[in-house]
Amino acid sequence: MPKSQGALVRKLLVLALVGLVAQLVDGSLGMAYGLTSSTLLLVAGVAPAAASASVHLAEIGTTLAAGVAHWRFGNVDWRVVTRIALPGAIGAFVGATLLSSISTESAAPWMAGILFTLGAYLLVRFARPLRTDRIGGRLRGRFLGPLGLVAGFVDATGGGGWGPVATPALLVSGRLEPRKVIGSVDTAEFVVAGAASVGFLIGLGTEGFLLPTVAALLIGGLIAAPLAAWLVRIVPAQLLGAAVGGVIVLTNARTLIRSAELDGPVRPTLYALLAAGWLAALVLAVRALRRTRRARALAAEAASASPGTPAGATDAAPADASAADLAISGTRHPR
């Protein structure tokens, strides 16, 4: 095999691995496919606009599969989907058009800044539990519309961000049970990914899509889908979210530090501070996970020990605790 063909095969295998890792993360957290894959593509030297365009085109396939699965398992609130998908599509189209018009030199720090911010947000989000005491009520369109618009714009300009922006906001609102939050956001993302792809097509043309990259990401993502369902039962999503957030922060910090031309002792000092923050987030995530499990065990014991507990109530307590754990971790409903 000629050297050029061998190099191409190795590159495609690496990209397939990128898609696999990104889908493992997304399948375990219910978010971060775009963040993970875009970050790794930028590290591999892919231009920002091409990276975001390729990721979103691959996401059309992965989000379609995820949406169908969520629909089959009853995890989709179609009222939420219809009210968040269209504004999200508009935001994604505008964001894709904007990113397409920016030069690679200007887009790299912009995209790295967005990814860095979202990575830091993941660190904070998974280092502490979310409130889950307000389940019920109805999400209003005046909340869902702006949320979809912002999440779609961030998703297209940053190469990812739909899940990290939309999912926590809906979980914190407490108006929708966690599994339906994840299912509805994933289902709506199909429309968002399609709108972003159209925006990139108009702005970059067909040459803006790296089709071998898209195919490799898609294949890796489809292979990882069943593995992610297994991983979510083995690795606590609370820890995985904090770990992935730290990787995204440190990786994109390198681009930002280079763009700012920081040299001398400043660079290692910044890296040390970021690493210390990552470690602190992991420690807090472990503590939050332990508190959640302890609360779940106490609730189950109280339900089983109560003399007036009606039939079936013993099983209901773990189910409620599982829902609370799901909201805290941000993981998908097991399927």
N, C-alpha and C positions, 0 to 999 in steps of 0.2 A: 504494500500500500504506500503511495507517495506520501512524503512528509506533510504536504498541505492537506491531504485528505485525512491523514491521521490526526492532525491538529484540529480539524473541523469536528471529527468524531468525538475527540476528547472534550472540546468546548460544548458540544451538544449534550454530552453525558453530564458535564458539570451543571449545565442549565437545567437538565431534567432533575438533577439532585436538588437544585435551588427550588424548583417547583414542588418537589416532594417535601422538603423541609418546610416551605411556606404553608403547604396544605396541612402538614402535621400540626403546625402551630395554630392555624386557623381552625382546624377541626377540634382542637383541644380548648381553645379560648373563645371561639365564635367570632374572631376578628384577627386582623394582622396578616392576612395573606398578601395584600398589596404592600404593606409596610416591610415585611420580611423580604419578599422577592425583589422589590424595588431597591432596597438597601443593598442586597447582595449583587444585583445587576450593576449598580453604580460602582461597587467595589471592583467588579469585573471589568470596568472601563466602558460600559455602555452609556451613551449620551442620555441626559435626563429625559428629554421628550420621547426619545425612542424607547427608553426603559418603561416609562409610564404608559405609552401607547401599547407596547407589547404585553405588559401585565394586564391591562384592561381588556385587550382582545382575548387573552387566555381566560380571563375571569368570566367572559360570557359563557364559556362552557362549564367552568367549575360552579358558578353561581346558579346556572340552570339546573345542574344535577342536585345541588344543595337545596334549591327551592322546591323541586319536585319531592325530594325526600321529606322535607319539613311539612309539605302539604299532605303527604300520605300519612304522616304521624300526627296530624292535627295540631301542628305548632305554628300555624299562620293565622294572624288576625287580618283579614283582607281589608277591613276599614283602615287600619294603620298603613298597610301596604299602599293602598290607593292614594292616601294623603301625604305620604312621604316620598313615594317613588318619582312622581312628576316633578316636584321642586328639586329633588336630588338630581334628576336627569338634566334639568336646566342648569343647575350649578356645575355639574360635571362637564357639560358641553362648553359653558363659558370658561371654565378652568382649563380645559384641554386646548381651546382656541388661544387662550392667553399664553400657556406654556409653549405652544407651537411657535409663537411669534418672538419668543425670547431666545437670544443666542445661547449656545452651550455654556460659554464662560459665565454668563450672567445667571443662567438657570441652575447651574450646579450648586452654588451656595444657597440659593432660594429654596431649592428642593431639599437640600440637606438640612436647612433650618426648620422646615416643616416636619421632616422626619424626626429630627432631634427633639422637637417640641412634643410630638406625639409619643415618641419613645419615653420621654420624661413623664408624660401623662400616664402611660402604662405603668411606670414604676410607682407613681403615687397611687394610682387606682388599685393596684394589686397588693400594695403594702398595707392597706386598711380595708375593713369590711364596708359594704354598702348597706344603707338602710333598707329594710324589707318589711317595714311595719305599716305600709300605706297601700297594700294591694287592694285594688278595687277602684271604682270610678271610671271616668271616661277621658281619654286623651283628646284634646281639642285640636281642631285644624290650625288654629293660629299659633299653636306650639309646634305641631308636626311640620307645617310648611317651612318656616324659617330654619328649623333643625335640618330638614332634608336639603335645603338650599346650601347651607353652610357646609354640611357634611359632604355633599357632592362636589362642591368647589374645592375643598381641601383634598378630597380623594384624587381628583384629576391633577391638580397642581403639585401635589406631594407624592404621587405615585401610589397612594394608599391613604386610608384615613376614614373611609365610610363607616366601618365597624367601630373603630376606637372613638369616633365622635358621636355616632347615633346610638349605639348600644348602651353605653354608660348613661347617657342622658335619659333614655327610656327606662332603664333599670332604676335610676335614682328617683324618677317621677313616682314609682310605685304603683302606677295605674294599670299595669299589665303584668301577668305572671311571667317569670324569667324565660321559660321555654318559648313562649309566644313572642317575647321581645327578640330573642335570637332568631327564631324562625321568620318573623316578619321582616327584620332588617336584612337577613340573608336573601330572602325572596325579592325584596325591592332592589337589592344590589344588581340583579340581572339587568334591570332597566337602566340603572346608573352606568354600569359598565358598557352597555350598548351605546348610550348617549355620548360617553367619553370617547369611545372608539370612533364614532361619527365625527366628533370634533377634531380628533387627531387626523382622521382621514382628510378632512377639509383643509386643515392647517399644514399637514406634512405631506399629503399624498400617499400613495401606496408604498412608496419607498420608506416612509416613516415607520412602517411595521416590519420588524425583523421576524419574518414568518418562521424560519427554523427555530428562533428563540421562543416564539409563541407555541409552536408544536411541542418543543421540549418541556416548557413550563406546564402545558396542558397535560401531557403524558405523565409527568411526574406528579402533578396534582391528582389525577385520576387514580394513579397507583396508590397514593398516600391516603385516599379517602377511607378505605376500610381500616388501614393501620391507625388512623387518627381516632376512630371509634374505639379501638383497643387501648390506645395510649391514654385516652381520657379517663379510663378506669384504673390506670396504673400510676400515672404522674399527676399529683394535685395541680389543678389549673392555677391555683393561687401562686404556687412557686414558679410554674412555667411562665406565667405572665410577667412576673418580676424579672425572671431570667432573660426573657426575650426583650423586655424594655431596656435592660442594661446593655445588651448587645447592640440594639439600634442606636442608643445614645452614644456609646463609645465609637461606633463605626462612623456615624455622621459627624461626630465632634472632630474627627480627623480632617474632614473636608472643610469644616468651618474654621478650624485653626489654621489650615493652609491658606484659605482665602484671606484671613486676617493677617497673614504673614507674621505670626507670633513665633519668635525664636528664643533661644537661650533657656533660662530656667523656667520661663512662663509655661512652655508646652508640657514638660513633665509634671509641673505643679497642677495644671488643669486636669491632666489625665489622672493624677493621684486623687484629686478631689472628686472627680466623677466616679472613679472606682470605689471610693469610700461611700459615696452616696448609693451606689449600686448594692454594696454589701449591706448597708443599713436597710435598704428596701427589702432585701432578701430576709434579713432577720425579722423585720416587722411582718413580712408575709408569713413566715413560719409561725410567729406568735398569733396572728389572726386566724390561721388555719387551725391551730391547736384550740383556740377559744371556740371556734365554730364546732369542732368535733366534740369538745367537752359539753357545750350547750346542747348538741344533738343527743348525746348520751344521757344527759340529765333529763331531757324532755321525754326520751323513750322510757327511762326508769320511772319517772313520775306517772306516765300514762299507764304503765303496766302495774304499778303498785296501788293505784287508786281503786278503792273497793267499789265505787260506783261507775267504773268505766264501762260504757256500753260496748257491745260486741263490735269488733272492727276498729275500735278507737286506738288499740295498741299499734295497729298497722298504720294508722293515720299519722301518728306523731313522727315516725321516721320519714314519712313522705313529706310532711311539712318541713322538717329539718333539711331534707334533701333539697327542697325548693330554695330554702334560705341559703344553703351551701352553694347552690347553683348561682344565685344572684351575687353572692360574694365573690365567687371565683370567676364568673363570667363565662363559664363553659357552656357548650351546647347541651341540650337535653339528650341523655343517652339514647341511642337508637340502635 
